Amino acid sequence: MTEPNEIPSLCEWMGGQARLSALFAAFYRRVARDPVIGQVFATMDVHHAQKVAAFVAQVFGGPPSYTERGGSHAAMIARHM
């Protein structure tokens, strides 16, 4: 949490880690059922939404949980290539 008169991070403005986790969980549930692109997402790791939420939260000034759990920008890019 920010102190009075501090500017909150983008992560805080978005509702924090919990809100981002809920957002990405909902996104990946819906996109897996999409008739056009659903097959790309249908076999994703069940923890993928949590990893994405942790990455976005960290990039937007939230806790460093993505890198603390061994994630890195280079590994993420390599995985998506």
C-alpha positions, 0 to 999 in steps of 0.5 A, spaced: 500 500 500 502 507 498 502 512 504 498 518 504 501 523 498 505 517 495 503 516 487 500 508 487 504 504 482 500 502 476 499 495 479 496 498 485 491 502 481 489 496 477 487 493 484 493 489 486 496 482 485 489 479 487 485 483 481 490 481 476 490 474 478 482 474 477 483 478 471 487 473 467 484 467 470 477 469 467 481 471 460 484 464 460 477 461 461 474 464 456 479 464 451 480 457 451 473 456 449 473 461 443 472 458 436 477 461 432 483 461 437 481 457 443 485 451 440 492 455 442 490 456 449 486 449 450 492 445 453 495 451 457 498 449 463 493 450 469 498 455 472 499 459 466 494 465 468 497 466 475 504 466 472 502 472 467 498 475 472 505 475 476 509 478 470 504 483 469 504 485 476 511 486 477 512 490 470 507 495 473 510 496 479 508 490 484 511 485 488 517 481 484 514 475 485 515 473 478 522 473 478 522 470 485 519 464 483 525 463 477 521 467 472 525 472 467 523 476 461 528 472 457 525 465 458 518 468 457 520 471 450 524 464 449 518 460 450 513 464 446 518 464 440 
